[in-house]
Amino acid sequence: GVNGGTYKVMFSSPRRVKFITMQLMESNYLNFHEVQVIASDKEEKEGWKHIPGEANMVAVGPYGVFGITTNSQIFKKTSNGWETVGGVLKDISVGKNSVWGTSRNNDIWVMDRLEVGGWKHFSGKLTQVSVSGIDDNVVWGIAPDKTIWRLTGGRFEKISGSLDVVSCGGSGVWGTNFKDEIFYRTGTYEGVNSAGTGWEKVDGGLNWISSGSAGEVWGVAGDKTIWRRKGIRNGNPSGTGWIKVEGALTQLDVFDGQVWGVYSNNDIFVSGALTQLEMFGGQVWGVNSNNDIFYADLTV
């Protein structure tokens, strides 16, 4: 068992398995990655776990899980709950070794765990910012006038188009506009540090979107329904369609198989948590409530 518990993994049917090596996250929980994705056109039964605490926004990445309350206070998830982080923000995004955010007056702030000194002011004005969990140098943002900006050479350059929300990650750069139209930035798949080549309109309608690891794009619609993009791959980075996920959220963030989200009453939820575990020889296998298989190797 793990953490003093007794768990059992039972596989009811043969599955194709691709081994993916993972590592422990600083926030003291195992960073499992889904071994395989078997997409279904039917509505998914995703297991959402309620997390004690309140937030109106959450963000997840290799650096950990962060949340913002309605009064702009910042918290980081620990194994025992939430710890206070100095500063006040209205928007937050978590990268590999950094956290980016914007304040109520649209100032830009960044905190790098490899540097001392806490939050540092970054020149410019953004209402919303996104840092990739794959590469801390990949940062995109939205200005108050809805223009799109990308970090390059230590400053932000303007990108054509207009969006309300932008998100960058292993699945590339995605965004939504005031009409809830969805766009993918061509030439940005796998988290490459590139301005891309143009905006590809994607089917569906969302008012919030999150690009996580490669193959992961989740979003929330205006009616609080939750959607996951299927068919994202190197040869087709914009995917093939949307799968509705059971539940309701107002905002979410995805990375490496874990989805964190909040509801309008500031309740916090996480999906992707494993319900069954088995550990042997430094290897941990698990399944979640959707019967997806996860694997982590603690020997590396």
HELIX and SHEET records of a PDB file:
HELIX    1   1 TYR A  189  GLY A  191  5                                   3    
SHEET    1   A 4 HIS A  33  GLU A  34  0                                        
SHEET    2   A 4 ILE A 293  ASP A 297 -1                                        
SHEET    3   A 4 GLN A 283  VAL A 287 -1                                        
SHEET    4   A 4 GLN A 276  PHE A 280 -1                                        
SHEET    1   B 4 TRP A  48  ILE A  51  0                                        
SHEET    2   B 4 ILE A 268  SER A 271 -1                                        
SHEET    3   B 4 GLN A 258  VAL A 262 -1                                        
SHEET    4   B 4 GLN A 251  PHE A 255 -1                                        
SHEET    1   C 4 MET A  57  GLY A  61  0                                        
SHEET    2   C 4 GLY A  64  ILE A  68 -1                                        
SHEET    3   C 4 GLN A  73  THR A  78 -1                                        
SHEET    4   C 4 GLY A  81  VAL A  88 -1                                        
SHEET    1   D 4 ASP A  91  VAL A  94  0                                        
SHEET    2   D 4 SER A  98  THR A 102 -1                                        
SHEET    3   D 4 ASP A 107  ASP A 112 -1                                        
SHEET    4   D 4 LYS A 120  LYS A 125 -1                                        
SHEET    1   E 4 GLN A 128  VAL A 131  0                                        
SHEET    2   E 4 VAL A 139  ILE A 142 -1                                        
SHEET    3   E 4 THR A 147  THR A 152 -1                                        
SHEET    4   E 4 ARG A 155  SER A 162 -1                                        
SHEET    1   F 4 VAL A 165  GLY A 169  0                                        
SHEET    2   F 4 GLY A 172  THR A 176 -1                                        
SHEET    3   F 4 ILE A 182  THR A 186 -1                                        
SHEET    4   F 4 GLY A 198  VAL A 202 -1                                        
SHEET    1   G 4 TRP A 208  SER A 211  0                                        
SHEET    2   G 4 VAL A 217  VAL A 220 -1                                        
SHEET    3   G 4 ILE A 226  LYS A 230 -1                                        
SHEET    4   G 4 GLY A 241  VAL A 245 -1                                        
END                                                                             
